[in-house]
Amino acid sequence: MATAASRTTNPLLLGLTLAVVAYVVSARRTDAPWAKGFRAYLILGLIIIAIRVVFRMLFDGQYGVHVLFTLPEIPLPDAAAGIRIGGPVSLEGLLAAFYDGLRLATLLICLGAANVLANPKRLLKAVPGALHEVGVAITVALTVAPQLVESGQRVHRARRLRGEAGRRTRLFTEIVIPVMTDALDRSLLLASAMDSRGYGRTAHVPRRTRLVTGTLVLVGLMGVCIGTYGLLDGSTSWTLGAPMLVLGLTAAGWGFVIGGQRVQRTRYRPDPWRLAEWGVAASGVAVAAGMFALARVDPADLNPSLQPLTWPPLPIGPTIVVLLGILPAFIAPPPPRTGAARPARPAAAAVATPGARPTTTGPPR
């Protein structure tokens, strides 16, 4: 969904993407503490849009002929030619800033939805053996954001129980530092638990094999980065897109196969991919691929014109492609609820009365 959102600045399609993501989150989020942090990503997205619009108003806000108001302009020296602070602010400039900010906020909210829905600890069961050195770092990095949300909720709940919720407090010393310290400590505790359980234990292999493995993995990952950038940026040559991505995946995959032979570890509870996992992944790939294909066919619908100023359309093709992202809300199984009702106790339970003889239904022993 984030990849599809990066190909358009149409506010109607971006709003539809946000609606689809929000529906999937509300339908399939668990009772985990980090699953309640989707609202924080929405607030952060609104802040990003506001910052983008404010900066556009202050720096060169005149982008068209429909001037809304004029800000006091600050004179600059000749060395800063081409830069203007203040001055006329046009409707086209504000809309351009809003479109760009909405696209960036949509990307952030899509990534935040992934952190809300997925359990980062399950990633360890899918990491190739050649990446066991960075497995701990990846896990810590991915768990910082969910742990940050959980720590913020814990600090807020503790302050409210102490009666400090409505008082005037020092934000940095009483909220920010405890939240960040608690989140980092919990992530490092997870890394220590992985280390104590022997995660990443390696066998002895020749130095040449290690060198070949590292070279293949690094070259492959660089190829994947270049190919991904070539696919996302439509202005680059096609040779930096799909061909580079295929070469990078091939080199990295071969390096993973060779490097996996020197890692000796077992899996206590394997986490295989079943039909639901493949369906969720396929729906995401279909949304990204469909938006890429439509961007080459009719890019005007995905990027509405501001000069001349026109109302953004809602094309049928991209709308159907974005709506494919709602399938995980029905494909994925419902998450387990920790607060589910317990089964009722048997009705045949009897209460013993002091001094009464127990009754039996069978023959005496």
N, C-alpha and C positions, 0 to 999 in steps of 0.2 A: 504493500500500500504506500509506503514511503517512496519507493522507487517510482511508482506511477504518479505520485503527487509532484515529484521533481520535474516532470515533463510538462506541466501546465501551470498557468497563472490565472486560469478562469476561476473566479470566486465561487461560482455555482458548483463546479465540479469539486473544488476544494472543500466547500461546505458539505457536499454529499459524501466526500471521503471521511470527513470528521464524524458525520452522522453514522456511517457504516461502522467505523472503528468504535465509536461509543456504544453502539448496540451490541457488538460482539463482546466488548468488555463487560457490559452489564449482564449479558446472558451467560458468560462462561468464566467469570472470575471466581476465585476460591475465597475461603475465609481467612487466608493468610494475612498477616499484618501488612505486608507490602502491597496486597491487592486493593487496599483502600486509598492508594496514592494517586489515582487517576485524576482527581480534582486538582492536585498540585501541578500536574503537567498542563492541564487546561489553563490554570492561572498563569503559569509561566509562558504559555503561548500568547495569552492576551498582553502580557508585559512586553513580549518581543514585538508584537504588532504596534503597540503604543510607542516603543522606542524607535522603531523604523519610521513611523509617521512623523514623530517629533524631529528627528534628525533631518528628514527630508524638508520639513518646514524651515529649519534653521539654515540648511546648506542647500542653496539652489532649488528653491521650491517652485520656481516658474518653469513649467514644462509644457505649457500650452497657452491658449488665448483666453480661456475662461478664468480670469483672475478673481479670486474670492476676497482676499484682503492683502494688506501690505504690512510687513513687519519693519521696525526700525533697522536700517542697514548700517553695519559697522564698517567703516573704511579700512582697507588693508593696504599694505605697501605694494610696490610694483613687483616685488619678488613673489608675491602670492597671486599673480595674475591667473585668472580662470577660476578662482575660488571666491565665493560670495557668502557672507553671513547676513541673513535677513533679506529684506526686499520683498517683492511680490510673491504671493503663493497662489498657484493655480489649482483648479480642480483636477487637471490631468496629472499634476505632480503628486497630489495627495492620493489619487487612485493608484498610481504606479507604486508608491510606497506601500499602500495597503495590500496590493496584490502580492508584492514580494514578501512583505511581512507575514501575510496569511500562508503563503507557500512554506516559508521557513517554520512557522508555528505548526503547520500540518505535519511536516517531517518530524519535528520534535514530539508531537503528540502520538504519532504512529510508533516511534521508538519507545515512548513511555508506555503505550499499551502493551508492547512486547514485554517490558519489565513487569507490568502489572499481572499479565496473564501467565507468563512462563515462570517456572522455577529454575533459577540459575544453576542450582546444584545438579540438575539432570543433564546439564551440558557436559559434565565430566564423563558420563557414560558414552558420549558420542565423539569425544575428542580423540583424534588418531594418536597412536602410540608415539609417533615421532615428535609430537608437540607436548610431551609430558613436562618439559621444562617450563613452558609458558602456561601450562594448564592451571597452576596455582595463581599466577598473575591474572589470567583471564577471569577466573572465578572471583577473585577479590575485586577486580574492576567492575564486573557485572553485578556483584552484590552490593556495591557501595550505594548506588541509587535507591534500591529497595530498602536497604538498611537505614538510609538517611530518612526516608519517609517514616519508617517504623520508629526510629529514634525520636523524630519530631513529635510523633503522636504520644510516645511515652513521656517525653519531657513536658508536653502540654498537659497531659493527664495528671502528672505528679504536681505541677504548679497549681492546677485547679483544685486538687485535693488539699493542698496546703493553704488555699485561699489567696493565691497570688495572681490569679488569672486577670483580675480587673485592676491590679495595681500598676503603677508606673515602674517599669524595670529597665535595666540596662540590657539592650538587645544582644550585644556581642558577648558579654561576659556570662550572662545568665541563660541564654538560649542557644546561640550559635555554637559556642565552644563545647557545651555538653552534648549537643546533637552530633556534631562532627566527630568528637572523640568517641562517643558510644558507637557510632556507625563504623568507624575505622577499627575499633577494638573487636567488634563482632565479625568483621570480614577477616581480620588477622587470626581470630580464633578458629574460623573455618579453615584457613590455610594451615594452621598448626595441626588441626585434627586430620587433615589430609596427609600431612607429612608424617604424623605418628602412625598412621595406618599403612605406611609403605607405598603411598602413591608415587609413581615415577621411579620405582626401583629398576635399575638397569643392569644388564648383563655385560660382560666384557666383550668388546668387539674391537677389531683392528682400527688404528687411527685413520687409515685410508678410507674405510667404510664410513666413519663418522664425518670425514671431510666431504665425501661425495654426497652424503645425505644432507648435510647442512647447506651445501651449494645448491642442490636441486630444490630444496624447500625455499631458500631465500630467492632464488631466481624465479621459481614458480609463483611465489607470493607477489613479487614485483610485477610479474606479467599479469597477474590477476588484478592488481591495483591499476595498472595502465589500461588494461582492457575494460575494466569497469568505468574508469574515467572517460574513455573513448565512447562507451555506449551512452553514458549519461549526458555528455556534452555533444550536442549535435553539430557543433561547428568544427570538430576535429575530423581528420581523415578516417575513412572506414577501416584502414589497415590497423589503426590503433584500437579498434573496437573488438568485434567478435574474434578475428584471427588471433590477436594477442591474448585474449581471454582464454581461448582454447589451448594455446601453447602453454600459458601459465598454469592452467588446471592440470594439464598432462604432466608437466615437470613436477609440480607440487604433489600430485598423486603418486608418482613414481618414488619421490623422496619419502612420502609417508609409508609406502610399502616397505622400502628398505629400512627406514628408521624404526618401524614397528617391530622388526625382528630382534632388536636389542632391549626391548621393554618386556619384562616378565611380570605380569600382574593378572590377577583373576578378578572375576566379577561375581560378587555375591548375589546380587539381584539384578540380572540383565534387564535392560529397558528397550526391548525391540520396537521397531516401527511397525505398526499395524495399519489397517485400512484407514482409520480415522486420521492418523498422522500423515499418511501419504495424501489423503484428501485435502487436509488443511494446507500442506505445502504446495499441492498442485493448484489450489485456488489462488494462492499468492503469486505463483509463477504466471498463471493465466492473466491476472490483473496487470502485472508488470509488462508481460509480452504484448498484451493487447493494446496497452497505452503506447508502447514504443511503435507498434505497427501503425496505429492511427495518427501518431505524431508525424509520420512521414507522408501519410495520405493527405490529410487536411490539417496543417498546423494552425490555421487561422481560428478554428473553433477552440483549440486548446489555449491559445494566447490571444485574447481579445484586443482589438486595436484601441489605442488611446488618442491617436491623431490620424484621422478624425475620431472624435469621441463617440463610441457606439455602446449600446447595451450588450453585455456579455450574453452569448447564446447558450442554450443547454442542448448540445448535440445528442442524438440518440445513441450513436455508437459508443462514445466514451462513457455515457451514463450507464449503459448495460455492462460495460467492462468494469466500472467501479462497483456496481451492485454485485458483481461476482464475489467481492470481498466479504459479503455477508454470509456466505456459505459455511464458514467455520462455526458460526453460531448454531448450526444444525448438524454439521458433520461431527464435530467434536462431542464426546460424551459429556453429560453434566458433571461438574466437579463435585467431589465428595464434600459434604457439609459436616463440620465438626460439631455443630449444635443440633444434629438430628435427634429425633426422639428415640429413646431406648425402647426395646421391646417390653411389653407388659409382663409382669411377673405372673406365674401360674396361679389360677384361681383356687387351686386345691390346697393352697398353703393354709394350715390350721394354726391357731394360737393355743399354746398349752396353758391349761388352767391349773394353778397350784392345788394339789391334792386329788386331781382327777386321774383315773386310769386311762392309759392310751388305748385307743380302739384300733383294731387291725382288721383288714379285709381278707387276709389270707389265713391259712392254717398256722397254728402256733408252732414255733421252732423248738 
